[in-house]
Amino acid sequence: MKSVTVPGFRSILLSFILLLHLPLGAQQLPVSFLVLGDKRQPIPNASITVTDRNDSLSKLSRIADGNGEATFLLTKNGQYIVAITAVNFQPLESSLRITDGTAQTFSLIPSGKTLGGVVIRSTRPLMHQEDDKTIVDPENLVPSSTSGYEVIEKTPGLFVDQDGNIYINSTTPALIYVNGRELKMSTADIATMLKSLPPNSILRIEILRTPSAKYDASGTGGIVNVVLKKGVKLGLTGSVTTGWQQGKYGNKLAGFTLNNNNGRLTSFINLNYSRRDSYEEIKTDRLFAPDSILRQDASTRYPSSIYYAGYGLGYTSGKKWDLNFDGRISLNDFNNWTANQSLIEKISNSQVLTNNLASVQNKGTAFLLSNGLSSKYKIDSMGSEWSNDISYTYARNNTGQFFTTSFDTPPIPSLGGDGNNLGTRNFLTGQSDLSWKLPKKITLETGLKTSFLQFNSVAGYFSEAGGQRTKDVNRTNTFHYRENINSVYLQASKGFAAEILVKMGARVENTNMVGRQLIPGDTSFSIHRTDLFPYIYISRKVITIAHFDLRAYLVYRRTISRPVYEQLNPFPRYVDQYLSETGNPALRPQFTQNYEANISVDETPLLAFGINQTKDIFTNVIYQADSSQSQAYRTYDNLGKNKEFYIRGLGAIPPGKKYFFVVGGQYNHNFYQGVYENKPLSFKKGTWTFFTYHTLKLGKLSQATLNGFIRLKGQAQFYELGNFGALNASINRQVMKQKLIITLSINDIFETNQNDFVINQGSVNASGYRKSDTRRIGINLRYNFGLRKKDEQNVFLESPEKTN
C-alpha cells in the first residue's frame, strides 16, 4: 500500500513565508548580575557560573567587570543554579527563576566571617509550564514510591490504567519516552521497564499534551518523557535506598546510587534490585446464545525479581561542546501462574453444561539493554545550538508456558501441553536537531530522524492428551517484522507586541513496514506511505494579577497512530478454550486533528479545552467466531470516526507556606460513528476524572502528603467501566542531620482501585469485575551521603531561606 498525504501544503508554505518576515520578540532575556560585598561595595572579577537546573551540562560563565557586573542571555521562565566565587569571599550558590529582565543582586560574605552550616532551600514547584510542555518535579513523590512506575501513577494529571497505559488528556494512551527517546515497546514491556526504574533516578517528568513538529507525529495521546538524573550536584554524592511494601503479597527493594561531578566530567552509576509480587482477579459473564451464559473466574499471581543498572558519563569541553553517554540494563525474572474456572450454564434453569479449570504457568526472563550517545554544540552566545543523538535498544523475552485443563462436567480426561515463545527486538534510532538564531532575530528549528526496528518471534507449542504429545499447530508460529521511519521537520517561532509568541511548523514522515509470517503459513504484508503533519502554536500574555502572569495558548496539530506488529500479525493466539486473539494485516493507520485552547497562571496549567477528530479509528474489538457463539476472537479493526471533546481544569494555592494543594478534573466525551459487524455503530460515552495532591509541612524535618484520583463512568475503548479510584498517603521524617529520610506510606487506602466493566456491541454482550493487589502499606529508607560545595536540599515548595 503506497500513499502520500499532504493536506494544505500551499497554505502551510505561505504561512512560513509570512512568519519569516515578521519581527521577532526575544524569547531569551539579557539579565544583569551585580555582585556586592557585605558593605554593599562592588566585587570586581568575581567568577559567575549559571547552570540550567534541568540540564547540568548546560552552563554559562562570566567574569564580573570592575563594577561587579556581568550580563547573561537567559531563557524566560527558565530555572537556574547560580554559583559565584571571589577572592577573600565565601562561595555562594543560589537558585534563580527568570520571569523578566530584572537585574539580579548577590551579596557575598567575607571569608573571615562564617555562618554555621548554610542550607539553601530552593523553590521547586510541583509543576510549571515551559512553552508547550508541563514540567513535573517528582522529588516529593519519590519517598513513598518503590519504582518509576509508581511515581508516574502518583503524578497529578496522569492516569495509569490496569494494563499499564498512561493517559494525559485523551482516551488514547500517551507515548512514553526516556531521556527524549521513544521506546518502541509493547505496553506490558514498558510497564515492566518503568517498574525496574529506581524512583530516585528520575530528575523530572515532561508532559507534552500537544507536542510540536520537533517530536514524532505518532503521539496522538501526547508524550510523557521521563528524564533521568545524571550527576546534577557538584562533588561526589550518592544514596542508599531500601524499602518494603505489603499488600496481599509483599514487595522489597534495595538500591545504590553514586554521582561524581567536577564541573567538566560527570559520571553516575545506579544499581537496584526489587522483588515484586501481586495478583489480579477478573470475573466475566458472557452470553453464548439466547439461553446460555459463560461464567469465568480467573486469578493470576505475578511474582518477579528485577535487576537494574543505570550508568552514564558526561563531558563538557570548554564553552562549546557537551558530550553525554548513558545506558540501562535490566533483567526481569518472572514466574506467573493463572487459574481460570469456566462454567457454561443455561439461563432458564441454571443447568450446568460445562465446568472446567484451566491452569497456565508462564515462566521466563525479559532482558533489556539500552545505550545512547548524545552531543550538543553551542554555536553562539545567542542560544543557537546543534544537538545529535543516537541510541540502540536490544530486548529479549523468553517465556516457557505450561498449561492443563481438567474437566468436571462432562467428566472427560484432562488436556494439557507446553510451549516456548522467544521474541527479540533490535531498535536503532538517530536524530539531529538544529536551533538557529538567524539575523533579523528569527529563530528557526529543523532536524531529521531515522529509526529501524527489527522484531523476530518464534513460538513452538505441543499438546498432550491420553499420554500422546503432538505438535500444536494452532499455537506454533514464526513471525518477522521490520519497520523503518524517516522524518524531517521545520518550524519557526516569532514574538510580537503584547508578549505574543507564534510557533509554526510541519513534519514529514515516511513509513515502511514489512511483516512476514513463516509458520504455519505465509501471510505477508507491506505498508509504505509518506504523510505531512502541520503544527501551529500561539501564546499570549493576557494579564498580570497580584504578580502572577496569566497566559493563553492555542494549539493545532495533526498526528498518526500506526498499528504495531502485535496488531498486524494475523496468526491466531490462544487465550483459553473460548477466546483467541489475532491481528489484522489490513489495519489502516488512524489520523487525528487536535485543537486545544488553554490558560496557565504563573507557569502552572489552569484550564484547557480541546477537540480530537479521528478518522479510520482502530480499536480492540471482539467478534463471535462461530454461529453457536461458543467461540470468540479478539482483534483490531478500523471502525469509522470518533470526535472527542475534553475540558481540563486545575487549581492550587500559591507555594511557599506550610500547606499546599493541587486539585484538578477532566471530562472526556467520545462519539463513535462507523460500522461494527457490518451494522451501523453509534456509541457515546462521557467520563469524569478528578485528581488531587496535598502536602503539609510538620515542622522543618517532617512532611505529610495525600494524593489520589477518582474516575466516574470510565471508558476503555468500547468497555464501559464503573466508578473507581485510589487515595494514597505518606509521611516522612529527616534524621541524622537530614541525611536519612524515613517514609511511611499507604497506597489505595480504601481498596477502591477496582472496577466493574460492561461491553455490549454487536453480538457481544459481556460484563465482569476486575481487581488487583493495589492496597499496600510500606516503609522506605533513603540515606544521602557525599561531599559537595553546598547542601542543596530539595525541600518541596519552600521559599529561599538561610538557616544558621
C-alpha positions in Angstrom: 0.0 0.0 0.0 1.5 3.3 -1.0 0.1 6.8 -0.4 1.2 10.4 0.0 -0.9 12.7 2.2 -0.1 16.4 2.0 -3.1 18.5 3.3 -3.0 22.2 2.8 0.6 22.3 1.7 0.3 25.7 -0.1 -1.3 27.3 2.9 1.4 26.0 5.2 4.2 27.2 2.9 2.6 30.7 2.7 2.3 30.8 6.5 6.1 30.1 6.7 6.9 32.9 4.3 4.8 35.4 6.3 6.2 34.2 9.5 9.8 34.7 8.5 9.1 38.4 7.5 7.6 39.5 10.8 9.8 41.0 13.7 10.8 38.6 16.4 10.3 39.3 20.1 13.0 38.0 22.3 12.4 34.6 23.9 15.7 35.0 25.8 16.3 37.9 28.1 19.5 39.8 28.9 19.8 39.6 32.7 22.4 41.7 34.6 24.1 40.2 37.6 25.6 42.5 40.3 27.9 41.1 42.9 28.4 43.1 46.1 30.2 42.7 49.4 28.9 42.9 53.0 29.2 46.7 52.9 27.4 46.9 49.5 30.7 47.5 47.7 31.1 46.1 44.1 33.3 43.0 43.8 35.3 43.1 40.6 36.5 40.0 38.8 34.0 37.7 40.6 33.5 34.4 38.7 29.8 33.7 37.9 28.5 30.4 36.6 24.9 29.9 35.6 23.7 26.3 35.2 20.4 25.2 33.8 18.6 23.3 36.6 17.1 20.8 34.2 20.4 20.2 32.3 23.5 20.2 34.4 25.7 20.2 31.3 24.2 23.5 30.1 26.4 26.2 31.7 27.3 29.8 31.1 30.3 31.5 32.8 31.3 35.2 33.0 33.8 37.3 34.9 32.3 40.4 36.6 33.7 43.7 35.4 35.2 46.5 37.6 31.7 47.4 38.8 30.9 43.8 39.8 28.5 43.3 36.9 28.1 40.6 34.2 25.3 40.0 31.8 23.8 36.7 30.7 21.3 35.8 28.0 18.9 33.5 29.7 15.6 31.8 28.7 12.5 33.3 30.0 10.7 31.1 32.6 13.9 29.1 32.9 15.2 27.8 36.2 19.0 28.1 37.0 21.6 27.5 39.7 23.9 30.4 40.2 27.4 29.8 41.6 29.7 32.8 42.5 33.2 32.8 43.7 35.6 35.7 44.5 39.0 36.0 46.3 38.6 36.7 50.0 34.9 35.9 49.9 32.9 32.8 50.7 31.4 30.9 47.7 27.7 31.5 47.1 25.3 29.1 45.4 21.6 30.0 44.9 18.6 29.2 42.8 17.0 31.6 40.3 14.0 31.6 38.1 13.9 34.1 35.2 10.5 35.8 34.8 11.7 39.1 33.3 14.8 41.0 32.6 15.1 42.4 36.2 18.7 42.8 37.4 19.8 40.3 40.0 21.9 41.3 43.0 24.0 38.9 45.1 25.9 39.6 48.3 29.0 37.7 49.3 30.3 37.2 52.9 33.9 37.9 53.6 35.9 34.7 54.2 36.8 35.9 57.7 33.2 35.6 58.7 31.4 32.3 58.9 27.8 31.0 59.1 27.5 27.7 60.9 26.1 25.5 58.2 24.3 27.4 55.5 21.4 25.5 54.0 19.9 26.9 50.8 16.4 25.8 50.1 15.1 26.5 46.6 11.7 27.0 45.3 10.7 23.9 43.3 7.1 23.9 42.3 5.3 20.6 41.7 4.7 21.5 38.1 5.2 24.5 35.8 4.7 25.3 32.2 7.5 25.8 29.7 6.2 26.7 26.3 4.3 23.7 25.1 5.2 21.2 27.9 4.5 20.8 31.6 7.4 20.0 33.8 6.8 17.9 36.9 9.3 17.8 39.7 8.8 14.3 41.3 11.0 15.0 44.4 8.1 14.7 46.8 6.6 11.7 45.0 9.8 9.6 45.3 10.0 8.8 49.0 6.6 6.9 49.0 7.3 5.1 45.8 9.1 1.8 45.1 9.6 2.3 41.3 9.4 4.9 38.5 6.0 3.3 37.6 4.6 4.3 41.0 6.0 7.9 40.6 4.0 8.3 37.3 0.9 6.8 38.9 1.0 9.5 41.6 1.7 12.4 39.3 -1.3 14.8 39.2 -2.9 14.9 35.8 -1.6 11.5 34.6 -3.8 8.4 34.7 -2.5 4.8 34.5 -4.9 2.0 33.8 -4.7 -1.6 34.9 -2.9 -2.6 31.7 -0.1 0.0 32.2 -1.4 2.5 29.6 -0.7 6.1 30.6 -3.2 8.8 29.6 -2.9 12.6 29.6 -5.9 14.4 28.2 -7.3 11.9 25.7 -8.7 8.4 25.8 -5.8 7.5 23.5 -2.7 6.4 25.5 0.4 8.6 25.5 3.8 7.7 24.1 6.5 7.0 26.7 10.0 8.4 26.2 13.1 8.0 28.4 15.6 10.8 28.1 13.8 12.1 25.0 14.0 8.7 23.2 11.0 6.7 22.1 10.9 3.1 23.4 9.1 1.2 20.6 7.9 -1.5 23.1 4.6 -3.0 24.0 2.5 -1.6 26.8 3.4 -4.6 29.0 7.1 -4.3 28.3 7.1 -0.5 29.0 5.3 -1.1 32.3 7.9 -3.7 33.2 10.7 -1.3 32.3 9.2 1.5 34.4 8.8 -0.8 37.4 12.6 -1.6 37.1 13.5 2.1 37.4 14.5 3.3 40.9 12.2 6.1 41.9 15.0 8.5 42.9 16.6 8.1 39.5 14.0 10.4 37.9 15.1 14.1 37.6 11.8 15.3 36.1 8.7 14.2 34.1 7.9 16.2 31.0 4.2 16.1 29.9 3.7 17.2 26.3 -0.1 17.3 25.7 0.4 18.8 22.2 3.9 18.1 21.0 5.4 20.4 18.4 6.7 19.4 14.9 10.0 18.6 16.6 8.5 15.4 18.0 7.3 12.2 16.4 3.8 12.6 14.9 2.7 9.3 16.4 2.0 11.0 19.8 -1.8 11.3 19.3 -2.3 10.9 23.1 0.6 13.2 23.9 4.1 12.3 25.2 5.3 11.6 28.7 9.1 12.0 28.8 10.9 10.5 31.8 14.2 12.4 32.2 16.8 10.5 34.4 19.4 12.1 36.7 23.0 12.3 35.5 25.0 13.7 38.4 23.4 17.1 38.9 25.3 18.2 42.0 28.9 19.3 42.2 31.2 16.9 44.0 30.9 13.2 44.9 27.4 12.3 46.2 25.3 9.2 46.4 22.5 7.5 48.3 21.5 4.1 49.6 17.8 3.1 49.5 15.8 0.2 50.8 12.1 -0.3 51.1 9.3 -2.8 51.8 5.6 -2.8 50.8 2.9 -5.3 51.9 -0.4 -5.9 50.2 -1.8 -9.4 49.9 1.8 -10.1 48.7 4.9 -8.2 49.5 7.4 -6.0 47.6 11.0 -5.4 48.6 13.7 -3.2 47.1 17.3 -2.1 47.6 19.3 0.4 45.7 22.6 2.3 45.5 23.5 5.5 43.6 26.8 7.2 43.1 27.3 10.5 41.3 30.5 12.5 40.6 30.6 15.9 39.1 33.8 18.0 38.9 32.4 20.7 36.6 33.6 19.2 33.3 33.3 15.5 33.8 30.0 13.9 35.1 29.5 10.3 35.9 27.0 8.2 37.7 26.0 4.6 38.4 22.7 3.3 39.7 22.1 -0.2 40.9 18.8 -1.5 42.1 17.1 -4.8 43.0 13.4 -5.4 43.6 11.3 -8.4 44.5 7.8 -7.8 43.4 4.6 -9.8 43.9 1.0 -9.1 43.1 -2.2 -10.6 41.9 -5.2 -9.9 39.6 -8.7 -11.2 39.6 -11.1 -11.0 36.6 -14.6 -12.3 36.7 -16.6 -12.3 33.4 -20.1 -13.3 32.3 -20.6 -13.6 28.5 -23.8 -14.6 26.7 -23.3 -17.5 24.4 -26.8 -18.0 23.0 -30.2 -16.7 24.0 -30.3 -19.3 26.8 -26.6 -19.9 27.6 -24.0 -18.0 29.6 -20.3 -18.4 30.1 -19.0 -17.6 33.6 -15.3 -17.3 34.0 -13.3 -16.6 37.2 -9.6 -16.1 36.5 -7.0 -15.4 39.2 -3.3 -14.6 38.3 -0.3 -14.2 40.6 2.7 -12.2 39.3 5.9 -12.8 41.3 9.2 -11.5 39.8 12.7 -10.4 40.6 14.0 -7.3 38.8 17.7 -6.4 38.5 18.6 -2.9 37.2 21.8 -1.0 36.4 22.0 2.5 35.1 25.2 4.3 34.1 26.4 7.4 32.4 29.3 9.7 31.5 29.2 13.3 30.5 31.9 15.7 29.4 31.8 19.5 28.9 34.6 20.8 26.6 35.1 24.5 27.2 32.0 26.5 26.3 31.1 24.8 23.1 30.7 21.0 23.3 28.8 18.8 25.6 29.0 15.0 25.2 26.9 12.5 27.1 26.7 8.7 27.2 24.1 6.9 29.2 22.7 3.4 29.4 20.4 1.0 31.3 20.4 -2.8 31.7 17.5 -4.6 33.3 16.6 -8.3 33.8 13.1 -9.4 34.9 12.9 -13.0 36.1 9.2 -13.9 36.4 7.1 -17.0 37.2 3.4 -16.2 36.8 0.5 -18.6 37.0 -3.2 -18.4 36.3 -6.2 -20.5 37.4 -9.3 -19.9 35.3 -12.6 -21.6 36.3 -15.1 -21.7 33.4 -18.7 -22.6 33.7 -21.4 -22.8 31.0 -25.0 -23.0 32.1 -28.5 -22.5 30.9 -30.1 -19.2 32.0 -33.6 -20.6 32.2 -33.0 -23.5 34.6 -29.3 -23.0 35.7 -28.3 -26.4 34.3 -24.5 -26.8 34.1 -23.4 -27.8 30.6 -19.6 -27.4 31.1 -17.4 -27.0 34.2 -13.6 -27.0 33.8 -10.5 -25.5 35.3 -7.6 -24.2 33.2 -4.2 -23.7 34.8 -1.4 -21.8 33.0 2.1 -21.1 34.1 4.4 -18.6 32.4 8.0 -18.7 33.4 10.8 -16.8 31.8 13.0 -13.7 31.6 12.8 -10.3 30.0 16.2 -8.7 29.2 16.7 -5.1 28.2 19.9 -3.3 27.1 19.7 0.4 26.1 22.6 2.8 25.3 22.6 6.3 23.9 25.2 8.8 22.9 24.4 12.5 22.5 26.2 15.7 21.8 25.3 19.4 21.9 27.3 22.2 20.2 26.7 25.8 21.3 27.1 27.8 18.1 26.9 31.3 19.5 26.1 33.3 22.6 22.6 34.0 21.4 21.5 30.4 22.1 22.0 28.7 18.7 22.8 25.1 19.1 23.2 21.8 17.2 22.4 18.6 19.0 22.7 14.9 17.9 21.6 11.7 19.4 22.0 8.0 18.5 20.6 5.2 20.6 20.3 1.4 20.4 18.0 -0.9 22.4 18.0 -4.7 22.5 15.2 -6.6 24.2 14.8 -10.3 24.5 11.7 -12.0 26.0 11.9 -15.8 26.6 8.8 -17.4 28.0 8.1 -21.0 28.7 4.4 -21.9 29.1 2.8 -24.9 30.7 -1.0 -25.4 30.6 -3.6 -28.0 31.5 -7.4 -28.2 31.6 -9.3 -30.5 33.9 -13.0 -31.2 33.3 -15.6 -31.8 36.0 -18.6 -31.6 33.7 -18.7 -33.5 31.4 -16.1 -35.9 33.1 -13.5 -36.3 30.4 -9.7 -36.8 30.6 -7.6 -33.7 31.2 -5.9 -31.9 28.3 -2.6 -30.1 28.5 0.6 -29.0 26.8 3.6 -26.8 26.8 5.5 -24.4 24.7 8.1 -21.7 24.4 8.0 -18.2 22.9 11.1 -16.3 22.1 10.9 -12.7 21.0 13.9 -10.5 20.1 13.8 -6.8 19.3 16.5 -4.5 17.9 15.8 -0.8 17.8 18.3 1.8 16.4 17.5 5.5 16.1 19.5 8.6 15.2 18.5 12.2 15.0 20.0 15.6 14.5 18.4 18.9 15.5 19.4 22.5 14.8 18.1 25.6 16.6 19.4 28.7 14.9 19.1 32.4 15.9 19.2 34.0 12.5 19.8 37.6 11.5 16.7 39.7 11.8 16.1 37.9 15.1 14.4 34.9 13.6 14.5 31.5 15.5 14.5 28.6 13.2 14.4 24.9 14.2 14.9 22.0 11.9 16.1 18.4 12.1 15.9 14.9 10.8 15.4 11.5 12.3 15.6 7.9 11.2 14.7 4.7 13.1 15.0 1.0 12.4 13.0 -1.7 14.3 13.6 -5.4 13.8 11.4 -7.9 15.6 11.5 -11.7 15.4 9.1 -14.1 17.2 9.4 -17.9 17.3 6.8 -19.9 19.2 6.7 -23.7 19.4 3.9 -25.5 21.2 2.9 -29.1 22.0 -0.3 -30.5 23.2 -0.8 -33.6 25.3 -3.8 -35.9 25.6 -4.1 -39.5 26.7 -0.3 -39.7 27.1 0.3 -38.6 23.5 2.4 -35.5 22.9 1.9 -33.8 19.5 2.8 -30.5 17.9 0.1 -27.9 18.4 -0.3 -26.3 15.0 -2.8 -23.7 16.4 -0.2 -22.1 18.5 3.2 -22.7 16.8 4.3 -19.8 14.6 7.3 -17.9 13.4 7.0 -14.2 12.6 9.4 -11.5 11.4 8.7 -7.7 11.4 10.7 -4.8 10.0 10.0 -1.1 10.4 11.8 2.0 9.2 10.5 5.5 9.8 12.3 8.6 8.3 11.3 12.1 9.2 12.3 15.7 8.7 10.8 18.8 10.3 11.0 22.6 10.1 9.4 25.1 12.4 9.9 28.8 13.3 8.9 30.9 16.2 8.3 34.6 16.4 7.3 37.1 19.1 5.0 40.1 18.7 3.9 43.0 20.8 1.8 42.3 23.9 4.0 39.3 24.5 2.5 37.2 21.8 4.5 34.1 20.7 3.7 32.2 17.5 5.4 28.9 16.6 4.5 27.2 13.3 6.0 24.1 11.8 5.5 20.9 9.8 6.9 17.4 9.9 7.1 14.9 7.1 7.3 11.2 8.0 8.0 8.3 5.6 6.8 4.9 7.0 7.9 1.5 5.8 6.5 -1.7 7.5 7.1 -5.2 6.3 5.8 -8.3 8.1 6.1 -12.0 7.2 4.7 -15.0 9.0 6.7 -18.1 8.0 4.9 -20.7 10.2 2.3 -22.0 9.8 1.8 -20.2 6.5 2.9 -17.1 4.6 0.7 -14.1 5.5 3.0 -11.3 4.5 2.0 -7.6 4.4 3.8 -4.4 3.4 3.0 -0.8 4.1 4.8 2.2 2.5 3.4 5.8 2.9 4.5 9.4 3.4 2.5 11.9 5.4 2.6 15.6 6.3 1.9 16.8 9.9 1.4 20.6 10.4 1.7 22.3 13.8 0.6 25.8 15.0 1.2 27.2 18.5 0.2 30.7 19.7 0.8 32.0 23.2 -0.2 35.4 24.6 0.1 37.1 28.0 -3.4 38.1 29.0 -3.0 40.0 32.3 -0.9 40.2 35.5 -2.8 39.7 38.7 -1.0 40.1 42.1 2.3 39.5 40.4 1.0 36.3 38.7 1.1 36.2 34.9 -2.0 34.8 33.1 -1.2 33.4 29.7 -3.4 31.9 27.0 -2.4 29.3 24.5 -3.9 28.0 21.2 -2.5 24.8 19.6 -3.3 22.8 16.4 -1.6 19.7 15.3 -2.2 16.6 13.1 -1.0 13.2 14.3 -0.9 9.5 13.3 -1.4 6.2 15.2 0.3 3.3 13.4 -0.7 -0.3 14.1 2.2 -2.2 15.6 3.3 -5.8 14.9 1.0 -7.4 17.5 -2.0 -5.7 15.9 -1.0 -6.7 12.3 0.2 -10.3 12.8 -2.7 -12.4 11.6 -1.7 -15.6 13.5 -4.4 -16.7 16.0 -3.1 -16.7 19.5 -4.8 -19.0 22.1 -6.2 -17.2 25.2 -8.5 -20.0 26.5 -10.8 -22.6 25.0 -13.4 -20.0 24.4 -11.3 -17.0 23.3 -8.4 -16.4 20.9 -6.8 -13.2 19.6 -5.4 -12.3 16.2 -4.0 -9.3 14.4 -5.4 -7.7 11.3 -2.9 -7.1 8.4 -5.5 -4.9 6.6 -5.5 -2.5 9.5 -5.0 1.2 8.4 -3.4 3.9 10.5 -5.7 6.4 12.1 -5.2 10.2 11.8 -6.2 12.7 14.4 -6.5 16.5 14.3 -6.2 18.1 17.7 -7.4 21.7 18.6 -6.7 23.0 22.1 -7.0 26.3 24.0 -5.5 26.5 27.5 -4.6 29.1 30.1 -1.8 29.0 32.7 -1.1 31.1 35.7 2.5 31.8 36.8 3.7 28.9 34.6 1.1 26.4 36.1 -1.6 25.0 33.8 -5.0 26.2 34.8 -7.8 25.4 32.2 -7.9 23.7 28.8 -10.5 22.9 26.2 -9.8 20.6 23.3 -11.2 18.6 20.4 -9.8 15.4 18.9 -11.2 14.5 15.5 -10.1 11.0 14.4 -10.8 9.1 11.2 -10.1 5.4 10.4 -10.1 4.9 14.2 -8.9 1.4 15.1 -9.5 -0.3 18.4 -9.7 -3.6 20.1 -12.9 -5.5 19.2 -14.4 -8.9 19.9 -16.2 -10.9 17.3 -18.0 -14.2 17.5 -16.1 -17.0 15.8 -19.0 -19.3 15.0 -22.8 -19.3 14.8 -23.1 -21.1 18.2 -21.4 -18.1 19.9 -19.3 -20.5 22.0 -16.1 -19.2 20.4 -15.0 -15.6 20.2 -11.8 -13.9 19.0 -10.3 -10.6 19.9 -8.7 -8.4 17.2 -8.3 -4.9 15.9 -10.4 -3.2 13.3 -11.0 0.3 11.7 -14.5 1.2 12.8 -15.0 4.7 11.4 -14.5 8.0 13.1 -14.5 9.5 16.5 -15.0 13.0 17.9 -13.6 13.6 21.4 -14.2 16.7 23.4 -12.3 17.3 26.6 -12.1 20.0 29.2 -9.4 20.0 31.9 -9.1 22.3 35.0 -6.5 22.6 37.7 -6.3 24.8 40.8 -3.8 25.3 43.6 -2.8 27.6 46.4 0.5 29.5 45.9 3.5 27.6 47.2 5.8 28.6 50.0 3.5 28.1 53.0 3.1 25.1 55.3 0.2 23.7 53.3 0.0 23.3 49.6 -2.5 21.5 47.4 -3.4 20.9 43.8 -6.8 19.8 42.7 -8.0 19.1 39.2 -10.6 17.5 37.0 -11.1 16.4 33.4 -14.1 15.5 31.3 -13.8 13.5 28.1 -16.8 12.9 25.8 -16.4 10.5 22.9 -18.8 9.9 20.0 -18.0 7.0 17.7 -19.7 6.6 14.3 -18.9 3.7 12.0 -19.6 0.1 11.2 -19.4 -2.9 13.6 -20.1 -6.4 12.4 -21.5 -4.9 9.1 -24.0 -2.9 11.1 -24.1 0.9 11.8 -22.3 1.8 15.0 -23.2 4.8 17.2 -21.6 4.9 20.6 -21.4 7.9 23.0 -19.6 8.0 26.3 -18.7 10.7 28.8 -16.0 10.2 31.5 -15.1 12.3 34.5 -11.7 12.1 36.2 -10.7 14.1 39.3 -7.3 14.1 40.9 -5.7 15.9 43.9 -2.3 16.3 45.7 -1.8 17.8 49.2 1.4 18.4 51.2 1.6 19.6 54.8 4.9 20.6 56.5 5.1 19.2 60.0 8.0 21.4 61.1 11.3 21.7 59.3 12.1 18.0 59.2 8.7 16.3 58.5 6.1 16.4 55.9 2.8 14.6 55.1 1.3 14.1 51.7 -2.0 12.9 50.4 -2.8 12.2 46.7 -5.4 10.4 44.8 -7.9 10.2 41.9 -11.4 9.1 41.1 -12.8 8.2 37.7 -16.6 8.3 37.1 -18.2 6.3 34.3 -14.9 5.3 32.9 -14.1 4.0 29.4 -11.6 1.7 27.9 -12.2 1.5 24.2 -15.7 0.0 23.9 -15.7 -1.2 27.5 -17.8 0.8 29.9 -16.3 0.9 33.3 -17.8 1.5 36.7 -16.6 4.2 39.2 -13.1 3.6 40.7 -10.2 5.4 42.2 -7.5 5.4 44.8 -6.3 7.5 47.8 -2.7 7.4 48.9 -0.9 8.9 51.9 2.6 9.2 53.2 4.6 10.9 56.0 8.4 11.4 56.0 11.0 12.4 58.6 14.5 13.6 58.1 17.0 12.5 60.8 20.8 12.2 61.2 21.5 15.8 60.1 18.9 15.4 57.3 20.9 12.7 55.6 18.4 9.9 56.4 14.8 10.2 55.2 12.3 7.7 56.6 8.9 7.5 54.8 5.8 5.6 55.9 3.1 5.2 53.1 -0.2 3.5 52.3 -1.5 3.2 48.8 -5.1 2.7 47.8 -6.3 3.2 51.4 -9.9 2.2 50.9 -9.1 -0.5 48.2 -11.2 1.2 45.6 -8.9 0.9 42.6 -11.1 -1.9 41.1 -13.9 -1.7 38.7 -16.9 -3.3 37.0 -17.0 -3.4 33.2 -19.6 -4.0 30.5 -19.3 -4.4 26.8 -22.4 -4.5 24.6 -21.5 -4.0 21.0 -22.9 -6.1 18.1 -23.4 -9.7 19.1 -21.0 -9.4 22.1 -22.7 -9.0 25.4 -20.5 -9.4 28.4 -19.9 -7.9 31.9 -17.5 -8.5 34.7 -15.3 -7.3 37.6 -11.5 -6.7 37.9 -9.3 -6.0 40.9 -5.6 -6.3 41.7 -3.2 -6.0 44.7 -3.4 -2.2 45.0 -3.8 -1.6 48.7 -0.3 -1.6 50.2 1.4 -0.4 53.4 5.1 0.3 53.2 8.3 1.9 54.7 11.2 3.4 52.7 14.6 4.5 53.9 17.0 6.7 51.9 20.4 7.7 53.2 22.2 10.5 51.3 25.9 10.9 51.5 28.8 12.7 49.8 30.8 15.9 49.7 29.9 18.9 47.7 30.3 22.7 47.9 26.8 23.4 49.2 23.9 21.3 50.5 21.1 22.0 48.1 18.1 20.5 49.8 15.2 19.6 47.5 12.6 20.7 50.0 9.3 20.7 48.2 7.8 24.2 47.6 9.9 26.0 50.2 10.9 29.6 49.7 14.6 30.5 49.8 15.9 30.9 53.3 19.1 30.6 55.3 19.5 28.5 58.5 22.3 29.0 60.9 
